[in-house]
Amino acid sequence: MSLFTRFRQQPPQERATAKDDPPPDGDREDRPLDDPPGDGDGDGDDSAEQATVRLDDASSTHDPTGAPGGADPDSGVTQAGKAAPDADSGVTPDGDARPAADPTPAADPSPAADPPLAAESPAADPSLAAGGERSGGAPGADGRAEASGDGGSGEAVAGERRSPARRIRTQVTTVLAALLVLVALTAPNKPDQFTLGTLARIPVEALLGLGLVLALRPRARQVAAVLGGITLGLLGLLKLVDMGFYAVLARQFDPVLDWILVDDAISFLTDSFGRVGAVGAAIVAVLLVVAVLVLMTSAVLRLTRLVARHDVAAGRTAVVVGAGWLACAVLGVQIVPGVPVAARNTAGLAHGRAHQIHDGLRSQQEFTRQAGVDAFRDVPGDQLLTGLRGKDVLLVFVESYGRDAVEDPAFAPQVGTVLDAGTQRLAAAGFAARSAFLTSPTAGSGSWLAHSTFLSGLWIDNQQRYRNIVTSDRLTLTGAFRRANWRTVGIMPGVTRAWPEGELYDYEKIYDSRQLGYHGPKFSWATMPDQYALAAFERYEHGTPDRPPLMAGITLVSSHAPWTPLPRLVDWDDLGDGSVFAPMAGEGEPKSVLWGDQRKVRAEYRRSIEYSLNSVIGYLEKYGDDDTVMVFLGDHQPSPIVTGTGASRDVPITVVAHDPAVLDRISRWGWQAGLKPGPQAPVWRMDAFRDRFLTAFGPRTGTARTAATGGD
């Protein structure tokens, strides 16, 4: 009995089941049925293959009834589009009743009696034998069938005619999409760790994404791909921003607290490269963000479609690569030292930032608790700073004056010479000094964090803490002087606009860059040379007659990046209104040239520190007297482009006094003699200075001394 005869004898219910059953595995196409022609996935001539498959399927279709045109007896439709007679319906195609079929089953013919397959020879199909059209197709110019109308033959022909160049282009695009995703997943967030070896790794996030794509249904898969692309793009941008922060600030970006630095970055770019350069940099940054998000999402979508079309191969690949990742993780395999092949740094980055936000909230609660404890809050003014009565106390911050300036072999010989010579010059003028190190809460930038830490006695290492402290009534070191009846003034050449935060420091008078009488040129970020700022303090405050004791907070800015151009020292009597510096503003290399050479950047940084230190030493030598006490220190280390990675956050600090009794008060600190602290000099946290200073110069006995923390 032939297959057709057996099929016809089945009841209608069983025929429907048999007809819907999938073909055996051996007859099934390896190509996915939903592979669209000309999809551009780079996996070959999909459209040409489909056109060939359609022709082959058409030519291999047999008509057991011998009906011309290859009508399907099970479809109920002839090739001409008319309904085929149904043996069980008792109705002709024209709707006329016909005699009922003989219920007696027909004899089973021999295999030789089976009708030949209609497509076994061209003659079996009259339309093909005559070379004419057959339903759904017409012979093309090359003899292959072209589907017409809604048969989608345009796609087949387009795929068939696709040039090799286009095929290569689509394949290259797919490879580039995979590389973009690989770089986003495996790249570190520290610039010194980025090497080609970091790309030769297996990212676990890719394996998880592959499994998710294979598990989801098409619509959910599409949504997941878009969300995954955007997320991966954001993480890639976060890594880029982290690299910038590590290069400049020696720390990673805080996505909650660091947005305020955008304004400072624009100000720095404006001062360094002009307004046009700053605007151009901002536009480039915005375009970069958009481009990364769009390209990353497109890349993930492209790879998702490719995986969906080749799901079996993709699943096997995921199993094999996953086993390799697990083996590398267990064995600790590394191609680049310190960089494991089994990568999971992107997931770790996201997890770490989530914890960073949580830890930040918890840290804020701890900070609030610490700020509420102050041993000197209620100490009366007559019991504060009794060891400095009648003295003029100057607290001077030297921009970017870090430990590397006195210890790095590239800087130490020249800077050390300045400090050693300064020690001798001041000794000749009757001054002595003691020096050590403080650990700053910041590096590369964020001077305000260091200033507030030093003066408040609290560890201010982020913008949220800074906001909290400037709105509080915390007693600062400058506030203690004012409570004890010193006149407190601030010399702030770096402040160019309203500065409400200054209220924290209880200055009676603040001289910003607009109130110091300077009419000379700017030196990049620095509004005026340090020598002029010190001279202005002398003219407006220290040199005036019949004044009370002074406490001055002075911020020097000449050693602020980008360190070109730099001023030179002039005679103190020739400073005038600063016009004398005009010729110097055009000296030095352009910033674009200087910052293209790290060696030159380091050299100019060293020169700026030499200039600032010589300005301080020269001021004390010329204007210091028996009642002058100066504490000068760095606010933070320079950026890693100067120090390299892994530098400490220590800054030098020095106390200079003419009266030996002042240094006797701090003899128990163990600080080293001279302006230059040695490698074995003590190191304190910067927030410890306020309490130790108030204790050392407070009453020898009394509540303030016993209540203060840190000893003397």
C-alpha positions as CSV (number, residue, x, y, z in Angstrom):
1,M,0.0,0.0,0.0
2,S,1.4,3.4,-0.9
3,L,1.8,6.2,1.6
4,F,-0.9,8.2,-0.1
5,T,-3.4,5.3,0.0
6,R,-2.7,4.7,3.7
7,F,-3.1,8.4,4.4
8,R,-6.4,8.6,2.5
9,Q,-7.8,5.8,4.5
10,Q,-7.2,7.5,7.8
11,P,-10.2,9.2,9.5
12,P,-10.2,13.0,9.1
13,Q,-9.1,13.6,12.8
14,E,-6.0,11.3,12.3
15,R,-5.2,12.8,8.9
16,A,-5.0,16.3,10.4
17,T,-2.7,15.0,13.1
18,A,-0.5,13.3,10.7
19,K,-0.4,16.3,8.4
20,D,0.7,18.6,11.2
21,D,3.4,16.4,12.5
22,P,6.9,17.8,11.9
23,P,9.1,15.9,9.4
24,P,11.8,13.6,10.7
25,D,15.0,15.2,11.9
26,G,16.8,14.0,8.8
27,D,14.4,15.8,6.5
28,R,14.5,19.1,8.5
29,E,16.5,22.1,7.3
30,D,19.5,23.0,9.5
31,R,18.8,26.6,8.7
32,P,16.2,28.2,11.1
33,L,12.9,28.7,9.4
34,D,12.5,32.3,10.5
35,D,15.9,33.3,9.0
36,P,14.9,36.3,6.9
37,P,16.4,36.7,3.5
38,G,19.1,39.3,3.1
39,D,19.2,40.0,6.9
40,G,22.8,41.1,6.7
41,D,24.0,39.0,9.6
42,G,27.1,38.0,7.8
43,D,26.3,34.3,7.7
44,G,26.1,33.8,3.9
45,D,23.6,34.3,1.1
46,D,20.5,33.7,3.1
47,S,18.2,35.0,0.3
48,A,19.9,32.9,-2.4
49,E,19.6,29.8,-0.3
50,Q,15.9,30.5,0.3
51,A,15.3,31.0,-3.4
52,T,17.0,27.7,-4.1
53,V,15.1,25.9,-1.4
54,R,11.8,27.2,-2.7
55,L,12.6,25.9,-6.2
56,D,13.7,22.6,-4.8
57,D,10.6,22.2,-2.7
58,A,8.4,23.1,-5.7
59,S,10.1,20.7,-8.0
60,S,10.0,17.8,-5.4
61,T,6.3,18.2,-4.7
62,H,4.4,15.2,-6.0
63,D,0.7,14.9,-6.9
64,P,-0.6,11.4,-6.2
65,T,-3.8,12.2,-8.0
66,G,-1.9,13.1,-11.1
67,A,-3.5,16.6,-11.1
68,P,-1.5,19.0,-13.2
69,G,0.2,21.8,-11.5
70,G,1.1,19.9,-8.4
71,A,-2.1,20.4,-6.4
72,D,-1.9,19.2,-2.9
73,P,-4.7,16.7,-2.1
74,D,-4.6,17.6,1.6
75,S,-4.8,21.3,1.2
76,G,-8.3,21.2,-0.3
77,V,-7.2,23.6,-3.1
78,T,-6.2,22.9,-6.6
79,Q,-3.4,24.8,-8.3
80,A,-6.0,26.8,-10.2
81,G,-7.3,28.0,-6.8
82,K,-10.5,25.9,-6.8
83,A,-11.4,23.6,-3.9
84,A,-10.4,20.1,-4.5
85,P,-13.1,17.4,-4.2
86,D,-13.0,15.8,-0.8
87,A,-13.6,12.0,-0.8
88,D,-15.5,12.3,2.5
89,S,-17.6,15.3,1.9
90,G,-19.9,14.0,-0.8
91,V,-19.8,17.4,-2.5
92,T,-18.2,18.3,-5.8
93,P,-16.0,21.4,-6.0
94,D,-18.9,23.1,-7.7
95,G,-21.1,22.4,-4.7
96,D,-23.2,19.6,-6.4
97,A,-24.0,16.5,-4.5
98,R,-22.4,13.3,-5.8
99,P,-22.9,9.7,-5.0
100,A,-21.5,8.5,-1.8
101,A,-18.2,6.7,-2.0
102,D,-18.0,3.0,-1.9
103,P,-17.3,2.2,1.7
104,T,-15.4,-0.9,0.7
105,P,-11.7,-0.2,1.0
106,A,-9.8,-0.5,-2.2
107,A,-7.4,-3.2,-2.7
108,D,-3.9,-2.5,-1.8
109,P,-2.0,-2.1,-5.0
110,S,1.5,-3.3,-5.4
111,P,4.3,-0.9,-5.1
112,A,4.8,-1.1,-8.8
113,A,1.2,0.2,-9.2
114,D,1.9,3.3,-7.2
115,P,1.6,6.4,-9.4
116,P,5.0,8.1,-10.3
117,L,5.9,11.3,-8.5
118,A,4.7,14.2,-10.5
119,A,8.0,16.1,-10.2
120,E,10.3,13.2,-11.1
121,S,10.5,14.5,-14.7
122,P,9.7,17.8,-16.3
123,A,7.0,16.1,-18.3
124,A,5.1,15.4,-15.0
125,D,4.4,19.1,-14.8
126,P,3.0,20.5,-18.0
127,S,3.9,24.0,-17.1
128,L,7.5,23.1,-16.7
129,A,7.6,20.9,-19.7
130,A,6.2,23.7,-21.8
131,G,8.6,26.1,-20.3
132,G,5.7,28.3,-19.2
133,E,4.8,29.8,-15.8
134,R,3.9,27.7,-12.9
135,S,2.0,29.0,-9.9
136,G,4.1,31.2,-7.6
137,G,7.1,31.4,-9.9
138,A,8.6,32.2,-13.3
139,P,12.0,31.3,-14.5
140,G,14.5,34.1,-14.0
141,A,17.3,35.1,-16.3
142,D,19.6,32.5,-14.9
143,G,17.0,29.7,-15.1
144,R,16.2,29.8,-11.4
145,A,12.6,30.3,-10.3
146,E,11.5,33.7,-9.0
147,A,8.5,33.9,-6.7
148,S,6.0,36.5,-7.8
149,G,3.8,38.8,-6.0
150,D,3.6,37.9,-2.3
151,G,5.9,35.0,-2.7
152,G,8.8,37.2,-1.5
153,S,11.0,36.5,-4.6
154,G,12.3,40.1,-4.5
155,E,14.1,39.3,-1.3
156,A,15.5,36.1,-2.8
157,V,16.8,37.9,-5.9
158,A,18.2,40.8,-3.8
159,G,20.0,38.3,-1.6
160,E,21.1,36.3,-4.6
161,R,22.5,39.4,-6.2
162,R,24.2,40.7,-3.1
163,S,27.8,41.6,-3.9
164,P,30.8,40.1,-2.0
165,A,31.7,43.5,-0.8
166,R,28.4,43.9,0.9
167,R,28.7,40.5,2.4
168,I,32.1,41.3,3.8
169,R,30.8,44.6,5.1
170,T,28.0,43.0,7.1
171,Q,30.4,40.4,8.5
172,V,32.9,43.1,9.5
173,T,30.1,45.0,11.2
174,T,29.1,42.0,13.2
175,V,32.7,41.5,14.3
176,L,33.0,45.1,15.3
177,A,29.8,44.8,17.3
178,A,31.2,41.8,19.2
179,L,34.5,43.7,19.8
180,L,32.6,46.7,21.2
181,V,30.7,44.6,23.6
182,L,33.9,42.7,24.6
183,V,35.8,45.9,25.3
184,A,32.9,47.3,27.4
185,L,32.8,44.1,29.5
186,T,36.5,43.4,30.0
187,A,38.1,46.9,30.1
188,P,39.2,48.1,33.6
189,N,38.2,51.4,35.0
190,K,41.8,52.4,35.8
191,P,44.0,53.8,33.0
192,D,47.2,52.1,34.2
193,Q,45.5,48.7,34.0
194,F,44.3,49.0,30.4
195,T,46.3,46.8,28.1
196,L,45.6,44.6,25.1
197,G,45.9,41.6,27.5
198,T,42.8,42.8,29.4
199,L,40.7,42.0,26.3
200,A,42.0,38.4,26.1
201,R,39.5,37.3,28.8
202,I,36.2,35.5,29.1
203,P,33.5,37.9,30.6
204,V,31.0,36.0,32.7
205,E,28.4,38.8,31.9
206,A,28.5,37.7,28.2
207,L,27.7,34.1,29.2
208,L,24.8,35.2,31.4
209,G,23.5,37.4,28.6
210,L,23.8,34.6,26.1
211,G,21.8,32.3,28.3
212,L,19.1,35.0,28.8
213,V,18.8,35.5,25.1
214,L,18.3,31.8,24.5
215,A,15.8,31.5,27.3
216,L,13.5,34.4,26.4
217,R,10.7,34.6,23.8
218,P,11.2,36.9,20.8
219,R,9.4,40.0,22.2
220,A,11.0,39.7,25.6
221,R,14.3,39.0,24.0
222,Q,14.1,42.3,22.1
223,V,13.3,44.3,25.2
224,A,16.1,42.6,27.2
225,A,18.5,43.4,24.4
226,V,17.6,47.1,24.4
227,L,17.8,47.4,28.2
228,G,21.0,45.4,28.2
229,G,22.6,47.6,25.6
230,I,21.7,50.8,27.4
231,T,23.0,49.3,30.7
232,L,26.2,48.2,29.2
233,G,26.6,51.6,27.5
234,L,26.2,53.3,30.9
235,L,28.7,51.0,32.5
236,G,31.1,51.7,29.7
237,L,30.7,55.4,30.2
238,L,31.2,54.9,34.0
239,K,34.5,53.2,33.2
240,L,35.6,56.1,31.0
241,V,34.7,58.6,33.7
242,D,36.5,56.5,36.3
243,M,39.6,56.6,34.1
244,G,39.5,60.4,34.0
245,F,39.0,60.6,37.8
246,Y,41.9,58.2,38.5
247,A,44.1,60.2,36.1
248,V,43.2,63.6,37.7
249,L,41.9,62.9,41.2
250,A,43.4,59.4,42.0
251,R,40.0,58.0,42.9
252,Q,36.9,56.7,41.2
253,F,33.9,58.7,40.3
254,D,31.1,59.0,42.8
255,P,27.8,59.0,40.8
256,V,25.9,60.6,43.6
257,L,28.2,63.3,44.9
258,D,30.6,64.3,42.2
259,W,28.3,66.1,39.8
260,I,29.2,69.4,41.3
261,L,32.7,68.9,39.8
262,V,31.3,69.4,36.3
263,D,31.2,73.2,37.0
264,D,34.8,73.1,38.3
265,A,35.9,71.1,35.2
266,I,34.3,73.7,32.9
267,S,36.0,76.5,34.8
268,F,39.3,74.8,34.5
269,L,38.9,74.2,30.8
270,T,37.8,77.8,30.3
271,D,40.9,79.1,32.1
272,S,43.2,76.6,30.4
273,F,41.9,76.6,26.8
274,G,39.5,79.5,26.5
275,R,35.7,79.6,26.4
276,V,35.6,78.2,22.9
277,G,37.7,75.2,23.9
278,A,35.6,74.6,27.0
279,V,32.3,74.7,25.0
280,G,33.9,72.4,22.3
281,A,34.9,69.9,25.0
282,A,31.4,70.0,26.5
283,I,29.8,69.3,23.1
284,V,32.2,66.5,22.4
285,A,31.4,65.0,25.8
286,V,27.6,65.1,25.1
287,L,28.1,63.5,21.6
288,L,30.3,60.8,23.1
289,V,27.6,59.9,25.6
290,V,25.0,59.7,22.9
291,A,27.2,57.7,20.6
292,V,28.2,55.2,23.2
293,L,24.6,54.5,24.2
294,V,23.4,54.2,20.6
295,L,26.3,52.1,19.3
296,M,26.3,49.8,22.3
297,T,22.5,49.2,22.0
298,S,22.8,48.6,18.3
299,A,25.7,46.1,18.9
300,V,23.8,44.1,21.5
301,L,20.7,44.0,19.3
302,R,22.7,42.7,16.3
303,L,24.4,40.0,18.4
304,T,21.0,39.0,19.9
305,R,19.5,38.5,16.5
306,L,22.5,36.4,15.4
307,V,22.2,34.2,18.5
308,A,18.5,33.7,18.0
309,R,19.0,32.5,14.4
310,H,21.7,30.1,15.5
311,D,20.3,29.1,18.8
312,V,21.6,25.5,18.8
313,A,25.1,26.4,18.0
314,A,25.0,29.3,20.4
315,G,23.8,27.0,23.2
316,R,26.6,24.6,22.6
317,T,29.1,27.5,22.5
318,A,27.8,28.8,25.8
319,V,28.2,25.4,27.5
320,V,31.8,25.0,26.2
321,V,32.9,28.6,27.0
322,G,31.2,28.5,30.3
323,A,33.1,25.4,31.3
324,G,36.3,27.2,30.2
325,W,35.4,30.2,32.3
326,L,34.8,28.0,35.4
327,A,38.1,26.2,34.8
328,C,40.0,29.4,34.5
329,A,38.3,30.8,37.6
330,V,39.2,27.7,39.7
331,L,42.8,27.5,38.4
332,G,43.3,31.3,38.6
333,V,44.6,31.4,35.0
334,Q,46.2,34.8,34.0
335,I,47.6,35.9,30.7
336,V,48.5,39.3,32.0
337,P,49.8,39.3,35.6
338,G,47.1,40.3,38.0
339,V,44.4,40.1,35.4
340,P,42.3,36.8,35.5
341,V,41.1,35.3,32.3
342,A,37.8,34.5,34.0
343,A,36.6,38.1,34.0
344,R,33.7,39.5,36.0
345,N,34.9,43.1,36.6
346,T,31.8,44.8,34.9
347,A,29.4,43.0,37.2
348,G,31.7,43.7,40.1
349,L,31.8,47.4,39.1
350,A,28.0,47.6,39.1
351,H,27.8,45.7,42.4
352,G,30.5,48.0,43.9
353,R,28.7,51.1,42.9
354,A,25.5,49.9,44.5
355,H,27.4,49.2,47.7
356,Q,29.1,52.6,47.4
357,I,25.8,54.3,47.5
358,H,24.7,52.2,50.5
359,D,28.0,52.8,52.3
360,G,27.8,56.5,51.6
361,L,24.5,56.7,53.3
362,R,25.8,54.8,56.3
363,S,29.0,56.9,56.3
364,Q,26.8,60.0,56.3
365,Q,25.1,58.8,59.5
366,E,28.5,58.2,61.1
367,F,29.7,61.6,60.0
368,T,26.7,63.3,61.6
369,R,27.4,61.5,64.8
370,Q,31.1,62.6,64.8
371,A,30.2,66.2,64.0
372,G,28.0,66.2,67.1
373,V,31.0,65.6,69.3
374,D,33.3,68.6,69.8
375,A,35.5,69.0,72.9
376,F,36.0,72.7,72.2
377,R,32.4,73.8,71.3
378,D,31.7,75.4,74.6
379,V,35.2,76.5,75.6
380,P,35.2,80.3,76.4
381,G,37.3,82.5,74.3
382,D,39.6,83.5,77.1
383,Q,40.6,79.8,77.5
384,L,41.4,79.3,73.8
385,L,44.8,79.8,72.2
386,T,46.4,81.3,75.3
387,G,49.8,80.3,74.1
388,L,49.5,82.5,71.0
389,R,48.3,85.7,72.6
390,G,49.6,88.8,70.8
391,K,50.8,86.8,67.8
392,D,49.9,87.2,64.2
393,V,49.1,83.7,62.9
394,L,49.1,83.0,59.2
395,L,47.6,79.7,57.9
396,V,48.9,79.4,54.3
397,F,47.8,76.7,51.9
398,V,50.2,76.0,49.0
399,E,48.3,74.5,46.1
400,S,49.3,70.9,45.1
401,Y,52.3,70.9,47.5
402,G,52.5,67.2,48.1
403,R,54.9,64.7,49.6
404,D,56.2,63.8,46.1
405,A,57.5,67.4,45.8
406,V,60.1,66.7,48.6
407,E,60.7,63.0,47.9
408,D,60.3,62.2,44.2
409,P,63.8,62.1,42.6
410,A,62.5,64.2,39.7
411,F,61.6,67.0,42.1
412,A,63.4,66.5,45.4
413,P,66.8,67.9,44.5
414,Q,65.5,71.3,43.3
415,V,62.6,71.6,45.8
416,G,64.9,70.4,48.6
417,T,67.4,73.0,47.7
418,V,64.8,75.7,48.0
419,L,63.7,74.4,51.4
420,D,67.2,74.0,52.7
421,A,68.2,77.4,51.6
422,G,65.0,78.8,53.0
423,T,65.7,77.2,56.4
424,Q,69.1,79.1,56.4
425,R,67.6,82.3,55.2
426,L,64.9,82.3,57.9
427,A,67.3,81.3,60.6
428,A,69.4,84.3,59.7
429,A,66.2,86.4,60.2
430,G,65.6,84.8,63.6
431,F,63.0,82.2,62.7
432,A,63.0,78.4,63.4
433,A,60.7,75.7,61.9
434,R,59.4,72.3,62.6
435,S,58.0,70.0,59.8
436,A,56.0,66.8,59.4
437,F,53.3,65.3,57.1
438,L,49.5,65.3,57.1
439,T,47.3,62.9,55.1
440,S,44.9,64.8,53.0
441,P,41.4,63.6,52.2
442,T,41.8,64.3,48.5
443,A,44.3,64.3,45.7
444,G,44.7,66.0,42.4
445,S,41.8,68.5,43.1
446,G,39.2,69.3,45.7
447,S,41.2,71.8,47.7
448,W,38.0,72.9,49.6
449,L,37.8,69.4,51.1
450,A,41.3,69.7,52.4
451,H,40.7,73.2,53.8
452,S,37.5,72.2,55.6
453,T,39.1,69.1,57.0
454,F,42.1,71.0,58.3
455,L,40.1,73.8,59.9
456,S,37.1,71.8,61.2
457,G,38.8,68.8,62.6
458,L,36.4,66.5,60.7
459,W,37.3,64.2,57.8
460,I,35.6,65.8,54.8
461,D,36.3,63.5,51.8
462,N,33.2,64.1,49.7
463,Q,30.9,66.8,48.6
464,Q,28.0,65.7,50.8
465,R,30.0,66.0,53.9
466,Y,31.3,69.4,52.7
467,R,27.7,70.6,52.2
468,N,26.8,69.4,55.7
469,I,29.7,71.1,57.4
470,V,29.3,74.5,55.7
471,T,25.7,74.7,57.0
472,S,26.6,73.7,60.5
473,D,27.8,75.7,63.5
474,R,31.0,73.7,63.8
475,L,33.8,75.5,65.6
476,T,36.7,75.8,63.1
477,L,40.3,76.8,63.8
478,T,39.7,80.2,62.4
479,G,36.5,80.5,64.4
480,A,38.4,79.7,67.6
481,F,40.8,82.6,66.8
482,R,37.8,84.9,66.3
483,R,36.2,83.7,69.6
484,A,39.5,84.5,71.3
485,N,39.4,88.1,69.9
486,W,41.8,87.8,66.9
487,R,40.9,89.7,63.8
488,T,40.3,87.0,61.2
489,V,40.7,87.7,57.5
490,G,40.8,85.5,54.4
491,I,43.0,86.1,51.4
492,M,41.4,84.1,48.6
493,P,42.8,84.9,45.1
494,G,41.1,81.7,43.8
495,V,37.6,82.9,44.6
496,T,36.1,84.8,41.7
497,R,32.5,85.0,42.7
498,A,30.2,85.0,45.8
499,W,31.5,82.5,48.4
500,P,28.8,81.8,51.0
501,E,30.8,78.8,52.3
502,G,33.2,81.3,53.8
503,E,30.8,81.8,56.7
504,L,31.9,78.5,58.1
505,Y,35.3,79.9,58.8
506,D,34.2,83.0,60.7
507,Y,36.3,85.4,58.7
508,E,35.6,89.1,59.5
509,K,36.8,90.1,56.1
510,I,37.3,88.0,52.9
511,Y,39.5,89.4,50.1
512,D,38.7,87.5,47.0
513,S,40.3,88.0,43.6
514,R,38.3,91.1,42.9
515,Q,39.3,92.9,46.1
516,L,43.1,92.6,46.1
517,G,43.8,95.4,43.7
518,Y,45.4,93.3,41.1
519,H,45.6,94.7,37.5
520,G,48.1,92.3,36.0
521,P,47.5,89.3,33.7
522,K,46.1,85.9,34.7
523,F,48.4,82.9,34.7
524,S,46.1,80.3,33.3
525,W,43.9,79.1,36.2
526,A,45.7,81.4,38.7
527,T,44.1,84.8,38.9
528,M,47.3,86.4,40.2
529,P,50.9,85.3,41.3
530,D,51.4,84.1,44.9
531,Q,54.0,86.8,45.5
532,Y,51.4,89.5,44.7
533,A,48.7,87.9,46.9
534,L,51.1,87.9,49.9
535,A,52.1,91.5,49.2
536,A,48.4,92.5,49.1
537,F,47.9,90.9,52.5
538,E,50.8,92.9,53.8
539,R,49.4,96.1,52.2
540,Y,45.7,95.7,53.3
541,E,46.1,94.0,56.7
542,H,49.5,93.0,58.2
543,G,51.2,96.3,57.4
544,T,48.5,98.6,58.7
545,P,49.2,100.4,62.0
546,D,47.3,100.1,65.2
547,R,45.6,96.9,64.4
548,P,44.7,93.9,66.7
549,P,46.5,90.6,66.4
550,L,45.7,88.9,63.1
551,M,44.7,85.5,62.1
552,A,44.8,85.1,58.3
553,G,43.9,82.2,56.1
554,I,45.8,82.6,52.8
555,T,45.3,80.4,49.8
556,L,48.1,80.4,47.2
557,V,47.2,79.4,43.6
558,S,50.3,79.7,41.3
559,S,51.1,76.0,41.7
560,H,47.6,75.0,40.4
561,A,47.5,73.0,37.1
562,P,48.1,73.4,34.2
563,W,51.4,75.1,35.3
564,T,51.9,77.2,32.2
565,P,52.7,80.0,32.0
566,L,54.4,80.6,35.3
567,P,55.3,84.0,36.9
568,R,58.8,84.8,38.2
569,L,59.8,86.5,41.4
570,V,60.3,90.2,41.2
571,D,61.5,92.6,43.8
572,W,58.8,93.1,46.5
573,D,59.1,96.9,46.2
574,D,58.3,96.7,42.4
575,L,55.1,94.7,42.6
576,G,52.7,97.7,42.4
577,D,49.3,96.7,41.0
578,G,50.7,93.6,39.3
579,S,51.3,95.1,35.9
580,V,54.9,94.1,36.2
581,F,53.9,90.6,35.5
582,A,52.4,91.4,32.0
583,P,55.4,90.3,29.9
584,M,55.5,86.9,31.7
585,A,52.0,85.9,30.8
586,G,53.1,85.2,27.2
587,E,56.0,83.0,28.2
588,G,56.1,79.2,28.5
589,E,54.8,76.6,26.1
590,P,51.2,76.4,25.0
591,K,49.1,74.1,27.2
592,S,48.3,71.8,24.2
593,V,52.1,71.3,23.7
594,L,53.0,71.0,27.4
595,W,50.3,68.5,28.2
596,G,51.3,66.3,25.3
597,D,54.6,65.5,27.1
598,Q,54.4,64.1,30.6
599,R,58.1,64.9,31.2
600,K,57.5,68.6,30.6
601,V,54.4,68.6,32.7
602,R,56.3,67.3,35.7
603,A,59.1,69.8,35.1
604,E,56.7,72.7,35.1
605,Y,54.9,71.4,38.2
606,R,58.3,71.4,40.0
607,R,59.0,75.0,38.9
608,S,55.6,76.1,40.2
609,I,56.3,74.6,43.6
610,E,59.7,76.3,43.7
611,Y,58.1,79.6,42.9
612,S,55.4,79.3,45.6
613,L,57.8,78.2,48.3
614,N,60.2,81.0,47.4
615,S,57.3,83.5,47.7
616,V,56.4,82.2,51.2
617,I,60.0,82.3,52.3
618,G,60.6,85.7,50.8
619,Y,57.5,87.1,52.5
620,L,58.6,85.9,56.0
621,E,62.1,87.1,55.4
622,K,61.0,90.6,54.4
623,Y,57.8,91.2,56.5
624,G,58.0,88.7,59.3
625,D,58.6,90.0,62.9
626,D,58.9,88.8,66.4
627,D,55.2,88.1,66.6
628,T,54.8,86.3,63.3
629,V,53.8,82.7,63.3
630,M,53.2,80.9,60.1
631,V,51.8,77.5,59.4
632,F,52.1,76.5,55.7
633,L,51.1,73.3,54.2
634,G,50.0,71.6,51.0
635,D,46.3,71.0,50.4
636,H,46.8,67.8,48.4
637,Q,49.1,65.9,46.1
638,P,49.1,66.9,42.4
639,S,47.3,64.7,39.8
640,P,48.6,61.3,38.9
641,I,50.0,62.6,35.7
642,V,52.7,64.1,37.9
643,T,52.9,61.6,40.8
644,G,52.1,58.4,38.9
645,T,49.7,55.9,40.3
646,G,49.8,54.6,43.8
647,A,51.1,57.9,45.3
648,S,50.3,58.6,48.9
649,R,48.0,61.5,49.9
650,D,50.5,63.0,52.3
651,V,51.4,66.7,52.2
652,P,54.2,68.6,54.0
653,I,53.3,70.9,56.9
654,T,55.6,73.4,58.6
655,V,55.3,75.7,61.6
656,V,57.6,78.7,61.5
657,A,58.0,81.1,64.4
658,H,60.3,83.8,65.7
659,D,59.5,83.3,69.3
660,P,61.0,80.0,70.6
661,A,58.2,79.6,73.1
662,V,55.9,78.9,70.3
663,L,57.9,75.9,69.1
664,D,58.3,74.8,72.7
665,R,54.6,74.3,72.8
666,I,54.8,71.6,70.1
667,S,58.0,70.0,71.1
668,R,56.1,66.8,72.1
669,W,54.8,66.4,68.6
670,G,58.1,65.0,67.5
671,W,58.3,67.1,64.3
672,Q,61.6,67.5,62.5
673,A,63.6,70.7,62.5
674,G,63.7,72.8,59.3
675,L,61.3,73.5,56.4
676,K,61.8,70.1,54.9
677,P,60.2,67.0,56.6
678,G,62.3,63.9,56.2
679,P,61.1,60.4,55.3
680,Q,60.8,59.5,59.0
681,A,58.8,62.6,60.0
682,P,55.5,61.9,61.8
683,V,52.3,61.6,59.7
684,W,48.9,62.6,61.0
685,R,45.5,62.6,59.5
686,M,44.7,66.1,58.5
687,D,41.5,66.2,60.6
688,A,43.6,65.6,63.7
689,F,45.4,68.9,63.5
690,R,42.7,71.2,64.8
691,D,42.3,69.5,68.2
692,R,46.1,69.0,68.7
693,F,46.8,72.6,67.8
694,L,44.1,74.0,70.1
695,T,45.3,71.7,72.9
696,A,49.0,72.6,72.5
697,F,48.3,76.3,72.5
698,G,45.5,76.2,75.1
699,P,45.8,76.6,78.9
700,R,48.4,74.3,80.4
701,T,45.7,73.1,82.8
702,G,42.0,73.3,82.6
703,T,38.9,71.8,81.0
704,A,40.0,72.4,77.4
705,R,43.2,70.5,77.8
706,T,41.6,67.5,79.5
707,A,38.7,67.4,77.1
708,A,40.6,67.6,73.9
709,T,41.4,64.5,71.9
710,G,44.7,63.6,70.4
711,G,46.9,64.9,73.3
712,D,49.6,67.5,72.7
